[in-house]
Amino acid sequence: FASPALAQHFTITHFHSDIAIDKDSSFIVRETIEVKFHRPRHGIYREIPFKYRDEFGKTIITPTTILSVKDGSGNSWKYQIKKDGSLIYIRIGDPRRFVSGNQTYVITYKVENGILFFSDHDELYWNVTGNYWKADIVKASAEVSLTIKEKSKNLWATGFTGAFGSKASECDYEVGDNRGKFISERSLAPGEGLTIWLNLRPEQD
């Protein structure tokens, strides 16, 4: 498998995430990861944090359930899941079969307790790609939608790019009609990622 130490054997040509937030504040994430292998490998690893510390030092746990892993045609990939420390490791691929060239991995999972609540607003602060890839990400993007009926007229949003903790904002975004769209303005080097921030509280009539 293309473990983090060997991930230089492929390039992520496009990492896109669709995030649908439900009224109970859980959300479904559907990641479409387009990969170009430079040499035959069995597959890839995806690492998803489910436990972290916020800016006040409080430990936040976001229970995460993997729902499916498919290819671009909707066929299921073989995969295994392991939790270690604060991460969920998803090993995707068949250990008895090599893949090469262009491959697509569509990972769908549910996240709970991932919305931050404040006195004047609620927000989604989400690391779309993660910072664990040891491979270039040529293009990174995300689209967030709210499944509630009420509309927000003044969504706030921004995006951050770079290594963990970076405040660089080389990211285009647009918001409106309970949606937010984000796209990185440049490719991301190994260890860099795309993080998005979106205000979620709708205005009531």
Secondary structure in CASP SS format (residue, H / E / C, confidence):
PFRMAT SS
TARGET T0000
AUTHOR 0000-0000-0000
METHOD secondary structure of the structure
MODEL  1
F C 1.00
A E 1.00
S C 1.00
P H 1.00
A H 1.00
L H 1.00
A H 1.00
Q H 1.00
H H 1.00
F E 1.00
T E 1.00
I E 1.00
T E 1.00
H E 1.00
F E 1.00
H E 1.00
S E 1.00
D E 1.00
I E 1.00
A E 1.00
I E 1.00
D C 1.00
K C 1.00
D C 1.00
S C 1.00
S C 1.00
F E 1.00
I E 1.00
V E 1.00
R E 1.00
E E 1.00
T E 1.00
I E 1.00
E E 1.00
V E 1.00
K E 1.00
F E 1.00
H E 1.00
R E 1.00
P E 1.00
R E 1.00
H C 1.00
G E 1.00
I E 1.00
Y E 1.00
R E 1.00
E E 1.00
I E 1.00
P E 1.00
F C 1.00
K E 1.00
Y E 1.00
R E 1.00
D C 1.00
E C 1.00
F C 1.00
G C 1.00
K C 1.00
T E 1.00
I E 1.00
I E 1.00
T C 1.00
P C 1.00
T E 1.00
T E 1.00
I E 1.00
L E 1.00
S E 1.00
V E 1.00
K E 1.00
D C 1.00
G C 1.00
S C 1.00
G C 1.00
N C 1.00
S E 1.00
W C 1.00
K C 1.00
Y E 1.00
Q E 1.00
I E 1.00
K E 1.00
K E 1.00
D E 1.00
G C 1.00
S C 1.00
L E 1.00
I E 1.00
Y E 1.00
I E 1.00
R E 1.00
I E 1.00
G E 1.00
D C 1.00
P C 1.00
R C 1.00
R C 1.00
F C 1.00
V E 1.00
S E 1.00
G E 1.00
N E 1.00
Q E 1.00
T E 1.00
Y E 1.00
V E 1.00
I E 1.00
T E 1.00
Y E 1.00
K E 1.00
V E 1.00
E C 1.00
N C 1.00
G C 1.00
I E 1.00
L E 1.00
F E 1.00
F C 1.00
S C 1.00
D C 1.00
H C 1.00
D E 1.00
E E 1.00
L E 1.00
Y E 1.00
W E 1.00
N E 1.00
V C 1.00
T C 1.00
G C 1.00
N C 1.00
Y C 1.00
W C 1.00
K C 1.00
A C 1.00
D C 1.00
I E 1.00
V C 1.00
K C 1.00
A E 1.00
S E 1.00
A E 1.00
E E 1.00
V E 1.00
S E 1.00
L E 1.00
T C 1.00
I C 1.00
K C 1.00
E C 1.00
K C 1.00
S C 1.00
K C 1.00
N C 1.00
L C 1.00
W C 1.00
A E 1.00
T E 1.00
G E 1.00
F E 1.00
T E 1.00
G E 1.00
A C 1.00
F C 1.00
G C 1.00
S C 1.00
K C 1.00
A C 1.00
S C 1.00
E C 1.00
C E 1.00
D E 1.00
Y E 1.00
E E 1.00
V E 1.00
G E 1.00
D C 1.00
N C 1.00
R E 1.00
G E 1.00
K E 1.00
F E 1.00
I E 1.00
S E 1.00
E C 1.00
R C 1.00
S C 1.00
L E 1.00
A C 1.00
P C 1.00
G C 1.00
E C 1.00
G E 1.00
L E 1.00
T E 1.00
I E 1.00
W E 1.00
L E 1.00
N E 1.00
L C 1.00
R C 1.00
P C 1.00
E C 1.00
Q C 1.00
D C 1.00
END
